[in-house]
């Protein structure tokens, strides 16, 4: 497991440390909360954030058919993609499932390391000892991950630390696959992508440059925008809904399956695509190479 100064000790997952502390541990999830009413819920499975309530409203889309029992990756919330984005056909990640193993493995709760009246943070850990035998054979590198979720009054921050603890370098992708809840996807727009080159996966990977000031969605969209320099904002008319700030993450994926969601057994309701927009910060347009005993860190803050 990742070693770092002041690393919190592992908490027993059955222990309830009380509402007043801002962290409640259940059998399969942890809930963070603030005195002002904000909350976030994270499953141990995949360390997947499945709820973020702020301003009295749910801010993440979660399919009403999502599997929350650890039988498959969660459809909605914030699944964590590592060490591969999508599916590769060659190299060390070729035998891994789509989007890697981080989102389909049970993480350890390391502990609560920071708390105040206005924010609370919890850390999760994942290492080779948490992988099953087959996955360990498929990706035999020695690594350590620490995933932190920070809840504040108007923001949700997620950040990932990756450490190479072995004797050989490895390549990886990382991405925060965030499903945002929106009132009507046809009325929202994404600002901050003009002039950025993207790969259009709907058009079989064709490359193009975004020419619009505001990206709108009225059909299936699946694009990987590479090397996005600044903040991305989701708006509804003149009203900003979300501000997405990246740290050491160059890329942004925009995804909405539109009516193609009807072919997904775990997607619901049928018209649920109208209330979701994935705006995913990541490092996926190229491989990140991590040398032995080196550390990489990246994260995203979504604020209202």
Secondary structure, 3 states (H helix, E strand, C coil): CCCCCCCCCCCCCCCCCCHHHCEEECCCEEEEECCCCCEEEEECECCCEEEEEECCEECECECCCCCCCCCCCCCECEEEEECCCCCCCCCCCCCCCCCECHHHCECEEEEEEEECCCEEEEEEEEEHHHCCHHHHHHCCCCEEEEEEEEEECCEEEEEEEEEECCCCCEEEEEEEEEEEECCCHHHEEEECCCCCEEEEHHHCCEEEECCCCEEECCCCEEEEECCCCCCEEEEECCEEEEEEEEECCCEEEEEECHHHHHHCCCCCCCCHHHHEEEEEEEEEEEEEEECCCCEEEEEEEEEC
